[in-house]
Amino acid sequence: MKPLFPIALAVALVTAAGAQAVPARILFIGNSLTFWNGGLWTHLEQMAGRDTPAVAITTGRSVFPGAFFKSLWERREPRDAIRTRRYDIVVLQEDLPETKVAEFRDHVRRFVAEVRQSGARPVLLMAWAYPRLGWITMAQIAEAHREAAAELKVDVAPAGLAWQRAMELRPSLNLYAPDREHPSIAGTYLTTAVLYATLFGKDPSSSQYQPNGIGDEEGVFLRRLAWETARPTPD
């Protein structure tokens, strides 16, 4: 299957020989879409630690309910966390239905510049559309992230597109929590697998991590779909 969102990845943190080159220190900035179900950082640490070879990562977070890039920028905490220079990667999660496309474009530029000034690699986490704020479609969210990626030369973890594809292939699969906005454990797991593929350029199928609530066959499907969506492609 052709990737839905081709991404040019930066140099992987894992050497060709399979040994980890450096510890990956990852900061998450976002809102409840990131911290739901115990936090994407928790699941990413587990997925990395149970891969072969294992990838040891440490994580931090500056996450706030209902936040989006504009409101996050207006707080001190996210920028203070970036400026500590303790991180190799900063994952920036926008909640585009909560804000306007123009505000996303303005503040993603600010955050990416801040991250690069700290010496870290910025990665955008593309979230998903949801019914409560249906003014913008998944296609429009994806297009806004494509434009940002092209302008700023950043990688995007296309979780929203993986969600869309998963629901097309398996309409019975529930990626949403009961509120039809936040992720179910399956939604969090798929998002984690997309992040793993994007950050490390590795197929998450090699990891043995599978949280409670995810069956074996479902886990295989979600990891495979994440890789098909986010795997790096030749320039």
N, C-alpha and C positions, 0 to 999 in steps of 0.2 A: 504494500500500500504506500502510495506517495505521501510524504509528510504534508500535513495540512498547513504548516507554518514553518517553512525552512528557516533555520537560524544558523548564522555563522558563529561558532563557539570560540571563545578565547582558549588559550593553551590550558589543557586539562591539568588538574592538580595531582594526577596519578601518572607515573612514568610508564613508558612502553613496556618495561620489564615487569610491571604489576605492583611495584612497591610505591607507597605513598611518598610523594616528593616533599610536601610540607603539610603541616596541620591546616585544615581549613577552618577558619574562624568566620562565622557567618552571622550577620545581624539582620533581623527581620523588622521591617517598618511597615505598619499597616493597621488594619482594624480587626473586627471580630471575625471576618472571613479568614484571617490568618490565625487568630488564637482559639477558634472553636475546636472542640474535641481534644483539648489538651495542648493545642498549639502545633502548627506545622513543624516547628523546630524539634519538638519531641519525636515526631514520626520520622523526620529526616535523619536525626541522630541514630535512630534504630535501624532505618533502612541502610544507612552507610555502614554502621557497625556490624551488620549481619550480612554484608556482601563478601565476596571472595575475589581478591583480598579485602579485608576490612579497611574502611576509610574512617579514621578517627577525626571527628569534627567537634568543635565547640560552638555554641550559639549564644546569642543575646537577642533581646527584643525591645522595641519601643512601639507598643501597640495600644490603641485606644478605641473603645466602642464608638461606632458611628462616624469615625474619622475618614477623611479623604486627604489627598495631597495638600490642598490649600489649608485645611485646618491643622494638619500635621506640621506644615511649615510654620504656622503661627505659634506653635508650641516650642519651648526650648528643648524638651527632652530628646526628640529624634535627632536634631542637629548636634546636640551635645554628645549623644551616643556615637554618631559618625565621627565626630572630631576627636574622640579618644584615640583614634588610629589603632585600635585593637583588632580590627577586622580585615579579612582578605576580600570578602564579598559582602555586599549589602543588597538584600532582596527588598524591592520597593513594590508594595501592593497597593494599587489604586482601586477604589470602588466607584467606577465611572458612573453608574446610575445615580449615585449620591451627589454628583457634581456635574459641571458642564465640561464639554470637550475642550473649550478654550481655556478653562482653568486647569484642566489636566495638562494641556500642552505647556502652559506657562510654568506650572510648578514641577513638572517632571524635569524640565530643563534645569531648574534651580537645584533639585535634589541630585540629579546626575552630576552637576558641576561640583556640588558639595562632596559627594562620594569620591569623585576622582581627585579632588584636592587632598583628601585624606589618604590617598594611595590605594584605595580599595577598588574593586570591580563592581559597578552597578549592574543589577539584573532586574528587569521589570517582571512582575508576576501579573499576568493577565487573568483577571477573575472572570466571572460569568454573569450573564443577564439573569434577572429574576422578576417575577410578576409584580411585586409591590411597586416597583418603579419601572414600568414598562415603556417609558418614553424612548429608550434606546435599545436596539437589537444587538444580539451577539455579533452579527456581522459588522455593525458600526463600532462596537467596542474593539473588535479585532483590527479594524481599519485604523482606528486611532492609535493603537499600539504599533501597528506596522509603520505608520508615519513617524512615530517617535523613534522607533528602532532605526529607521533609515536616516533620520536627521541627526541623531545623537550617537549612532554607531554603538548601540547597546544590544545585548541579548534579551530576548523575551521568553519567559517560560509560559507557553500557551495553554494554560490549564483550561480556560474557558472553551477553547476549541476542542480540547480532548473531551470535556463534558458534553459538548454538542454532539460529537461523533459517537460517544458511548450511548447517549440516549437515542440516537438514530438506529444504532445497531441492536440495542436492547431496550426497547421502550418500557419494559417492566423494571428496569434497574433504577432505583431511587437514589439519586445523588444529593437530594435536598433533605434537610431536616424538616420536621413538621411545619415550620413557618414558611417553607418554600423560598427561603432566601439563604440561610446558612447551610453549610454542607452537612450531610449525613457522614457517618464514618467512611462509607464508600467514596463520597465526594472528597473528603480530606485525604484519603489514601491515594486516589487518582491524582489529586493536586500534588501530593508529595512525590509521587513517581515521576510526574512531569518535571518538577523542580530538580529531582535527582538527575534525570537525563540531561537537563539543560546545564546545570552547574558543573557536572563532571564529564559529560559526553559519554556516559556509560549506560548500557541497557539495564534498567532496574530489575529485569527478570532474573538477573544473577543473584539478587538479594533474597535471603530467606525470611525477611521480615514480613509478617502479615498480622495485623492487629485483630483483636477479638471482634467478631461481627462480620468478618470477611471470610467467606468459604474459599477452599483451595482453588476451585475452578474459576470463581469470580476474581480471585487475586491474580491468577495467570492472565485472565482477560484484561484486567485494568492495567497491569504492568506492561503487557504487550502493546496496548493501545497508547499508553503514555510514550513509549519509545517510538512508535510509528508517527506520533504527532510531533515529538520534540527532538528526534535524533538529528545530529549535525549532518549537513549535506556538503558535497564538494563545492568549492567556489566556481 
